[in-house]
Amino acid sequence: MIRVEGLTKYYGPHRAIHDVSFEVAEGEIVAFLGPNGAGKTTAMRIITGFIPASAGTAQVAGCDVYAESVAARRHIGYVPEHPALYPEMRVRQYLGFCGRLYGMGSAEIAEAQERVIATCGLEERADYIIQRLSLGFRQRVCLAQALIHDPEVLILDEPTIGLDPNQIRQVRELIRGLAGDHTVLLSTHILPEAQAVCERVVIINHGEIVAEDTPQALTAQLRQAQTVFVKVAQPADNISRLLREMPGVSAVEKVGGDPGAYLVDTAMDSDLRDDIAKFVIEHDWGLLELRAIEMSLEDVFRQLTTQEKGVA
């Protein structure tokens, strides 16, 4: 549904993105992740037709966003990083205005207004003046305008920025509810957002794609070892050495501040938790806790985006 190939964008001598390529399948929700200044917003603006690329192509629903700009935009609902609403208008009035911009007829607009008001939970605020709404409800209005023409594709640039935790949860639930009926590309630098909402992630750093896969697959690719957390009741001076001598153990690290806690690295293709538990019990150290340490999406993100690569 979204196909991006070789996108490059220069602002004068500054290269914002370089050779960016990825795809988003129909009905999929994909997170476009990157640190601030990585090139996320530039790529989103090109995909939505707001700015041209210096090189490369972007297609939405089979339409080239540059050569067939008007046709492509009819398939897109866009929530920019800083939504521009008309604060003096009422919610229902504003949505009708947006419908007319898309060339919708009066009857079609009336039906669409009720649909998006219900979808975005705006029933009790439909006749409010927009400037009197909270930031969370204004964000819902922005999402409603993006849905008014029932687009196949939604482009959401930092859709929860500036919201409080309750508002963030509400907006995430709205986005999850759109899966299947809409294809969603969601730009964010907030890792819990991507993990809570998206099926797949595309990570950009210094203007280039550095990874693309499910969080689970990226974790598996980046992990060089299985890590097991072990806590014993009676730590001995030789625990680290003895654990390190076990077959399959590559490293043992003592956890600072806890004299009985250790991180044990083992080969990726072996699960030594049972062997480690038996080993601790045999030495009468008193096993208090043993669990695998999972690599989080935050760990993946940090590893992929903190490598030096020229000047940002």
N, C-alpha and C positions, 0 to 999 in steps of 0.2 A: 504493500500500500504506500509506503514511503521508501524511495530508493535514492541514495546519495552517493555520488561517485566523484572522487578526486576534487572535492571542493577546496578552493584556496581563496583567501581574501587578504588583500593588502589595503592598509590605510596609509597612503603615502609610502614611506619606506618601511613601515612597520608591518610585518606579516602576522595577522591575527590567527589564521588557521591555515593548515597546509595538508593537501591531499587527504581530506577527510572523506571516508567512505563507510557506509553501513546501510542496513535495510531494517524496516519494521514491517512485520507481516500483518495481514488483516486481523483485527480483533485483539491484537497484542498490546500490552502496556509495557513500554520500555523506558528505563531511566537513562537520561543523558547526564553523566556525572563528570564533575571536574572541579578543581579549586577555583576560587574567584580569579577572573582574568585568564582562564584557560581557553576561552573561545566558544563557550556554550551559547551565549546570547547571539554572537555573530552568526554561528551556524543556524540557529533557529530563525533569525531574521532573513537569512537567505532562503531557507526552506519555505517560509511563509510569503516570500516575494516582496518583503519590505526593502531589501537592498540586493543589488546584483553581486554575483561572485566574480572574482578576478579570473578564475578558471574552474572547470568542473561543471557538473550538472546535478540538478535535484528534480525528482519527479514525485508528484503526489497523485495517487489514483490514476496513474498513467499519463498525467499532464505535466509537461515541462514547466517549472515555475517561472521561467524567464520567457520562453517562446510562447507559452499558452497561459500567461499570468492570470487573466480573468477566469478562465475555466478552472485552473488549479485552485484559485481562492474560493471558488464555490464549494469545493470539497473540504475546506479547512475551517475549523473553529480555533481561534487564537486567543490565549490569555497571556498578554505580555507581562514582563517582570514588574512594570509599574503601570497598572491598569488606568486608562484614561476614561473616566465616566463623566457624565454631565450631572453635577451634583444638584442642580436645581430641578431636575426632572424626577417624576415619580417612577418607581420600579417598572410597573406595567407599561407606562408611557414610553420609557426608555427602551424596553424590549420591543415594543411596536415600532419605534423609530429604527432600531437595528434591523428588524424584519423588512422594513421598506427599503433599507439600503441594499439588501440582498435581492430586491425585486419581487418579494412575496406579495400576494394579494391579500385583501382585507380578511376574508374568511380563513385563509391559510395562517395569517398572523394571529388571529384570535385563538385558533386551535393550538398553535405553537406556543403562544404565551402561557396558556394553562398547562401545557406539557412541561415546559422548562421551569415554571414556577413550582410545580409539584416535584419535579426531579431534584431541584436545588433547595427544597425546603423553604420556600419564600412565601408560602400561603398567607402567613400572618403579617408579612411585610410588603405585600404586593402593591399597596397604595401609599406606601411611605415615600417621602422625599429622600432621595439617595443620600444627601449630605447628613441626614439625621440617623443613618444606619451606622452600626458598629463596623469596624474594619473587617471582621469576619463575614458579616452579611454583605458588605460591599464586594468582597471577594466572591461570594455566591452569585451576586448579580453579574459580575464579570464572567463567571463560568456559564451563567444562564444565557448571556448574549452570544457566547461562543457556540452554544447549542441550538440557538433559535432556528437556524435553517437546517437542523438535523444533519450536520456534516459527517462524512465517513471518518475524518481524521481530526483529532484534537492535538494542538500544540500548546503545551502549558509551560511557561517559563517562570520558574520559582513560584509556584502557585500558593505556597503557604508562608511566604516571607512576611515577617512582621506580625504574624498571628500568635495568639496565646495558645497554650497546650490544648485546651478544649476546642478551640476553633480549628487548630491543625488536625485534630482527630476527626472532626466533622467533615472537613474538606477531603481528607484522605478517604473516608467512607464514601463520599460522593464519587470520587475518582474510581475507586474499586468497583462501584456499581455500574460504571460505564463500560467495563471490560466486555468484550464479545460484540456488543453493538457498535462500538467505536474503536478505532485504532488510536492509541494515545502515546505521544512522545512527551515525556516529562523531564524538564531540565531542573537539576537541583544540585546543591553542594551539601545537602543535609542527608547523611547516610541512612538514618532510621526511616526517612521518608521513602527512599528507594526500596529498602528492605520490606517495608510495610505494604507497599502498593504494587511494585513492579515484578514482572516475571523474568526480565533480562536486563542487563546493564551494558551501556557503552561508556567507556571511561576515556576522557580527553585530558591531555596535559600538554602545556606549552603549544597548544594549537594543533596537536596531532592525536589520533586515536592510539591509545596504548593497550587497550583490552576490550573485548566484546564477548560476552557469554552470560550464562546464569551465574548468580553469586556462588552457588555450590561448585560449579565447574571451575570458576576462577580460583576459588579457594584450593581445590585439588591440584590445579596447575602450579600454584605458587608455593604450596607447602612442600618443604624438602624433607620433613620428618613428621611423625606422629608425636605429639607431646602429651605426657601423662602427668597430672598433678598428684603427688603422694604426700600424705601427712601422717606422721607417726607420733606416738605418745612419749617414747623414750629415745630421743635422738642420740646417736653415738658418733664419735669423731670419725669413724671409718665408714659411715653409711654411704657417702658420696662415692668413695673409691669402690666399695663392694657392688653398689648398683651399676657403676660404670663398667665393671668386669662381667656383668651378665651378657650372654650372647644376644645380639640384636640391639643392644643399647649403644647409642652413639655419643650421648652427652648427658651430664647430670648437672643441674644448676640449683644452688640453694636459694630459696626465696627469702629475700631480705626482710628482717623484722620478725620472722617466725622460725625459731630454731629447729622445728620438726617438719618443715615444709620443703619439698623438692620438686623441680620440674625435670622430668626424665624424657629425653628424646629417643625415639626408636625408629626403625626403618618404616617407610610408608606402607610397605606391603605386609607388615606383621602387626598383630595386636597382642602386646605383651602384658596387658593388664592382669590377666589371671596368673601369669608367671611372676609378676612383680608382687602381687598380693601374697602368693605362697612364699616368696622369698622373704618378705617382711615378717610374715607370721613365723616362719622357721627360725628367724633370728630373734624372735621375741621382742620386737621393737614396739609392738602395739599399733596395729593399723587403725587409724582414725578416719581417713578419707582417701579415696582413690577415684579419679575421674579423668576422662579425656578432655583436653583443652581444644576447643573448636576455634578455628581461625574465622574471625568475623568479617563482614563486608568492610568494616572500618579498617581492619588490618590490611585487607587486599588493597583498598583505596590508598592508604598511607604508603604502602610498599611501592605502588605503581606511580604515585604522584610526587614522591619526595626525592626521586633520583635526579641528579643534576643533568640538565640538558640545555646548555646555553643560557641566554638571558631571556627571561619571560617577557 
